[in-house]
């Protein structure tokens, strides 16, 4: 799976820095508030803690992948 695409709406941002402070891998720049794709592990904590809803993500690809591969129950296998 590819990482989920994240969006940052600068106009909605109140610069509270909650996303920067709560990011477990320090992937968000304190100055620009941009996410470093090399560091980000797509935990979506930045989206969860943003009270201004300035951070969002598009999980449509993940939903499509999960529905196409796991919507039909499999037969039980014994080993």
C-alpha positions in Angstrom: 0.0 0.0 0.0 1.1 3.5 -0.7 0.9 6.1 2.0 -2.4 8.0 2.2 -2.3 11.4 0.5 -2.5 14.2 3.1 -3.7 17.7 2.4 -2.9 20.9 4.3 -5.3 23.8 4.1 -3.1 26.8 5.1 -6.1 29.2 5.2 -7.8 27.2 7.9 -4.7 26.8 10.0 -4.5 28.8 13.3 -0.8 28.0 13.7 -1.5 26.3 17.1 1.4 23.8 16.3 -0.6 20.9 17.8 0.2 18.8 14.7 3.9 19.6 15.1 4.0 18.7 18.8 2.0 15.5 18.5 3.7 14.0 15.5 5.5 10.9 16.8 8.3 11.0 14.2 8.7 14.8 14.0 7.8 14.8 10.3 6.1 18.2 10.3 8.3 21.4 10.0 7.8 23.9 12.8 8.4 26.8 10.4 6.4 25.8 7.3 4.0 23.1 8.8 4.7 20.9 5.8 5.0 17.2 6.2 8.2 15.4 5.2 7.2 12.4 3.2 10.4 10.6 4.0 9.7 10.7 7.8 5.9 10.4 7.8 4.5 7.0 8.8 0.9 7.9 7.9 -0.4 7.5 11.4 -2.9 10.4 10.8 -2.3 11.9 14.3 -1.9 15.3 12.7 -5.4 15.1 11.3 -6.9 13.9 14.6 -5.3 16.7 16.7 -6.1 19.6 14.3 -9.0 21.4 15.8 -9.2 23.8 12.8 -9.6 20.9 10.4 -6.7 22.3 8.4 -5.3 18.8 7.9 -7.2 16.1 6.0 -6.5 13.0 4.0 -8.0 11.0 1.1 -8.5 7.3 2.0 -10.4 6.4 -1.1 -7.5 4.3 -2.5 -7.2 2.4 0.8 -10.9 1.8 1.0 -11.0 0.5 -2.6 -8.0 -1.8 -1.9 -9.6 -3.2 1.3 -13.0 -3.7 -0.3 -11.6 -5.4 -3.4 -9.3 -7.8 -1.5 -11.2 -8.4 1.8 -14.9 -8.0 1.3 -15.6 -11.7 0.6 -14.9 -14.0 3.6 -12.3 -16.7 2.9 -12.7 -20.4 3.7 -11.0 -21.5 7.0 -7.7 -23.1 6.3 -6.1 -25.7 8.6 -2.4 -26.2 8.8 
